[in-house]
């Protein structure tokens, strides 16, 4: 017993000894700016041999396109390679990029009043030409490549540039619709009728075939447990919380310290202009 206790203390809870079975809980919270933490959490939990299924708890209005797609593809591979169930649980909001992530699950659970849908894409950037003119500043651009200064904030967009950007945005919008068609069993015509960026309540989404059932996170864990053969009340495991500087916690408390750390970590990570799957 002493030896077993020492081994458990050394390997930690996420190393897993394959004893029993648990459902891993992943969080997708807030605006999606990158996929770094999500991928790290998946890697850590996949090393735990006790994990028999996954619940992805989503409370996000979406965010940058590429990280949303990365999370989606990661969950698709997880299902295929590990042959385990993945259940998405939408909380207050799981729309646009948040809904894109949920599409990778075997089943999507949402509350009747959850906000979901918003199948669309946008790109936005400021035009500060008028401001610069008022303060007597003019930007000069030297470029190699006719379209190199596309989406410049220092001048109005010309028709040719707008046409190029609209074509790219339409392609990314098509990618979203293709993901819906591939995972929800809906026809192209059905998806196009829903893919104008509008949002739906959870109950509306269920009627339209965008989610599978109504319920909360606990219901999603029960579904994952049943599919994994662990019963409706399985044990769960979560990735470790990121370590925060002690001084921040002493000065501001855990909640504020966490928010400050996320804000600082996000500065400079997202390039601009950026394609977004996000509620606007």
Secondary structure, DSSP 8 states (H G I E B T S, - for coil): -HHHHHHHHHH-TTT----S-EEEEEEEESSB--SHHHHHHHHHHHT-TTEEEEEEEEEE-EEEHHHHHHHHHHHHHHHHHH--EEEEEEEEEEETHHHHHHTTSSEEEE-TT-EEE----EE-----HHHHHHTT-------SSTTTTTT-TTS---HHHHHHHHHHHHHHHHHHHHHHHHHH---HHHHHHH-SS-EEEHHHHHHHTSSSEE--HHHHHHHHHHHTTS-SS-EEEE-------HHHHHHH-HHHHHHHHHHHHHTTTS-SS-EEEE--
